[in-house]
């Protein structure tokens, strides 16, 4: 019997919608299709909520808006004997 499981990466790309700059940050806390907390340069923490219409995580910090697709998903096929 086999079962598909998912794991998520430790980093995610975040885009500043005001400047269109994209940087990679470290995932601090993540819940699929609900919440993403990301840390940029080990100094700035940004909390983003999932928007089901756009399929993006959206949040703001310092008067600027940020979006992210979230961390990369890795799907594994586990087989039991």
Secondary structure as UniProt FT lines:
FT   STRAND          2..8
FT   STRAND          11..16
FT   TURN            17..20
FT   STRAND          21..31
FT   TURN            32..34
FT   STRAND          35..40
FT   TURN            41..43
FT   STRAND          44..51
FT   TURN            52..55
FT   STRAND          56..61
FT   TURN            62..63
FT   STRAND          64..68
FT   STRAND          73..79
//
